[in-house]
Amino acid sequence: MKIIFLDIDGVFHCFEDHMKIIFLDIDGVLNCKATCAQSSKNYKFDADKVVFLNDIIHQTQANIVVSSSWRCGMTIKNLQDMFGKNGVNGIVIGSTPSSTHGRGDEIQQWIKNHYGVESFIIIDDDDFDMGDLLNRVVLTDMETGLQAKHVEQAITLFGMGK
């Protein structure tokens, strides 16, 4: 009998050093108040919001970690498929763990458990539970979702702005 022992973090989870991460909410970011109820039932994103997200991804080469409640009950493959079907050009590499201490704590736990994070931003329509991470938040609005002004803010937070 021959046995192979694999270190799955280096084989199956090909995280790179110096990763840029977008911790991404969905409701209030990739959809807005007018489309939110319908979107969550069909797992649809607003096309105009996807264009803005793709612009951020293109300019920064950042990967996505889903911090939205939409992550619950979904595998990374399910999330990547959903993002792909909605036209998102980025790669979903993970989702934050669930915590009773808020989204900021979930994000800090994810960062602590994954090596190679060079920089990150958080795109969310709420910042009340971000704690020490407030300076990394691109704050959207539930009424309008992700907009062009947020693209510039995200790029600047990654240290790539003008």
C-alpha positions in Angstrom: 0.0 0.0 0.0 1.3 3.5 -0.9 0.1 6.5 1.1 0.4 10.1 0.1 0.2 12.8 2.8 -0.8 16.2 1.5 -0.5 19.6 3.1 -3.8 20.9 1.7 -3.1 24.5 2.4 -0.3 24.4 -0.1 -1.8 22.0 -2.6 -5.6 22.7 -2.7 -5.6 26.2 -1.3 -3.2 28.1 -3.5 -3.1 31.3 -1.5 -0.3 33.6 -2.6 1.9 35.9 -0.5 0.9 39.5 -0.8 -2.7 38.9 -1.5 -5.1 41.8 -1.8 -8.6 40.9 -0.4 -12.0 42.5 -0.8 -14.2 41.5 2.1 -17.6 41.8 0.4 -21.1 42.2 1.5 -23.9 41.8 -1.0 -27.1 43.5 0.1 -26.6 47.2 -0.1 -23.4 46.7 -2.2 -24.2 44.5 -5.3 -27.9 45.3 -5.1 -29.8 48.1 -3.5 -33.1 48.7 -1.6 -35.2 48.6 -4.8 -33.8 45.3 -5.9 -32.7 43.7 -2.6 -35.7 41.5 -1.9 -35.9 40.1 -5.4 -32.2 39.7 -5.6 -31.7 37.5 -2.6 -34.5 35.1 -3.7 -32.8 34.6 -7.1 -29.2 35.2 -6.1 -29.0 38.0 -8.6 -26.8 41.1 -8.5 -27.5 44.5 -10.1 -25.5 44.6 -13.4 -24.3 48.2 -12.9 -22.9 47.3 -9.4 -21.0 44.4 -10.9 -19.3 46.7 -13.4 -18.0 48.8 -10.5 -16.8 45.7 -8.6 -15.1 44.4 -11.7 -13.3 47.7 -12.1 -11.9 47.5 -8.6 -10.9 43.9 -9.2 -9.3 44.7 -12.5 -7.3 47.7 -11.1 -6.2 46.0 -7.9 -6.0 42.2 -8.8 -7.8 41.6 -5.5 -9.5 38.4 -4.5 -12.9 38.2 -2.9 -13.8 36.9 0.6 -17.6 36.9 1.1 -18.7 38.5 4.4 -22.3 38.7 3.5 -25.0 36.6 5.2 -25.5 35.1 1.7 -22.4 32.9 2.5 -24.3 30.9 5.0 -25.0 27.4 3.8 -22.9 27.9 0.7 -19.6 26.3 -0.3 -16.8 28.4 -1.9 -17.7 26.7 -5.2 -21.3 27.7 -4.8 -20.3 31.2 -4.1 -17.9 31.3 -7.1 -20.5 29.9 -9.4 -23.1 32.5 -8.2 -20.6 35.4 -8.7 -19.6 34.0 -12.1 -23.2 33.7 -13.2 -23.7 37.4 -12.2 -20.7 38.5 -14.3 -18.2 39.1 -11.6 -14.7 38.6 -13.0 -13.0 38.0 -9.6 -12.1 34.9 -7.7 -13.9 34.0 -4.5 -11.3 32.4 -2.3 -13.3 32.2 0.9 -15.9 33.4 3.2 -15.7 34.7 6.7 -16.6 32.5 9.7 -19.7 33.2 11.7 -19.4 35.0 14.9 -21.7 36.6 17.5 -19.3 39.5 17.8 -20.0 41.1 14.5 -18.6 41.3 11.0 -15.4 43.1 12.0 -14.5 40.2 14.3 -15.4 37.7 11.5 -13.0 39.5 9.2 -10.2 39.7 11.8 -10.6 35.9 12.4 -10.3 35.2 8.6 -7.2 37.3 8.3 -5.6 35.7 11.4 -6.2 32.2 9.9 -4.9 32.9 6.4 -1.3 33.9 5.6 -0.2 36.2 2.8 -2.7 39.1 3.2 -0.9 42.2 2.1 -3.8 44.5 2.2 -7.6 44.4 2.4 -10.7 46.5 2.1 -14.2 45.9 3.3 -17.1 46.9 1.1 -20.3 47.0 3.1 -23.3 49.2 3.7 -23.0 48.9 7.5 -20.0 49.9 9.6 -21.5 49.7 13.1 -19.8 46.4 13.9 -16.4 46.9 12.3 -14.5 47.9 15.4 -10.8 48.6 14.7 -11.4 48.0 11.0 -13.4 51.2 10.3 -10.5 52.8 8.3 -10.6 49.9 5.8 -14.3 50.2 5.1 -15.7 51.5 1.7 -19.2 52.4 3.0 -22.0 52.0 0.5 -25.6 52.9 1.0 -28.6 50.5 0.9 -30.5 53.0 -1.3 -27.9 53.0 -4.1 -25.3 50.2 -3.6 -21.8 50.3 -5.1 -21.2 53.5 -7.1 -18.3 55.0 -9.1 -17.1 57.1 -6.2 -16.6 53.8 -4.2 -14.3 52.5 -7.0 -11.8 55.4 -6.4 -12.1 55.0 -2.6 -11.3 51.3 -2.8 -8.3 51.8 -5.1 -7.0 54.5 -2.7 -7.4 52.2 0.3 -5.3 49.6 -1.5 -2.6 52.2 -1.8 -3.0 52.4 -5.6 -4.8 55.7 -5.9 -3.7 59.0 -7.3 
